[in-house]
Amino acid sequence: MSELKVTLVKSSIGQCEKMKGRLLGMGLTKREKTVVLKDTPEVRGMIAKVAHLVRVEE
């Protein structure tokens, strides 16, 4: 299964609670933090909702 490298590039300050929850669900707590996640439809959906805050590499 392939993996995605997700980096938080903008802070979650000022975002609604749902967006903050999605970022926490992916393990992104601080700016410039990078996590490696499995490429699943659930993860892709979370990334789509916070696409303006993260950078994704395959």
C-alpha positions as CSV (number, residue, x, y, z in Angstrom):
1,M,0.0,0.0,0.0
2,S,1.4,3.4,-0.9
3,E,2.0,6.2,1.6
4,L,1.5,9.9,1.7
5,K,3.8,12.4,3.3
6,V,1.7,15.3,4.7
7,T,3.2,18.5,6.1
8,L,1.3,21.2,7.9
9,V,2.3,24.5,6.2
10,K,-0.2,26.9,7.8
11,S,-1.3,27.1,11.4
12,S,-4.7,25.9,12.5
13,I,-5.3,29.1,14.6
14,G,-8.5,30.7,13.5
15,Q,-9.9,27.6,11.9
16,C,-13.1,25.9,13.0
17,E,-13.1,23.0,15.4
18,K,-13.8,20.5,12.7
19,M,-10.7,21.5,10.8
20,K,-8.6,21.3,14.0
21,G,-10.0,17.9,14.7
22,R,-9.1,16.6,11.2
23,L,-5.5,17.9,11.6
24,L,-5.3,16.2,15.1
25,G,-6.7,13.0,13.6
26,M,-3.8,13.0,11.1
27,G,-1.3,13.7,13.8
28,L,-0.5,17.3,12.7
29,T,-0.1,19.4,15.8
30,K,2.5,22.0,15.0
31,R,3.4,24.0,11.9
32,E,6.0,22.3,9.6
33,K,5.4,18.9,11.2
34,T,5.4,16.0,8.7
35,V,3.7,12.7,9.1
36,V,3.6,9.6,6.9
37,L,0.1,8.2,6.4
38,K,-1.3,5.2,4.5
39,D,-3.1,6.2,1.3
40,T,-6.7,5.3,2.1
41,P,-10.0,7.0,1.0
42,E,-10.5,8.2,4.6
43,V,-7.1,9.9,4.7
44,R,-7.7,11.4,1.3
45,G,-11.0,12.8,2.5
46,M,-9.4,14.5,5.5
47,I,-6.7,15.9,3.3
48,A,-9.2,17.3,0.9
49,K,-11.0,19.2,3.7
50,V,-7.8,20.9,4.9
51,A,-6.0,21.1,1.5
52,H,-5.3,24.8,2.0
53,L,-3.3,24.1,5.2
54,V,-1.2,21.1,4.1
55,R,1.3,20.0,1.5
56,V,1.1,16.4,0.3
57,E,3.8,14.4,-1.3
58,E,3.4,10.8,-2.6
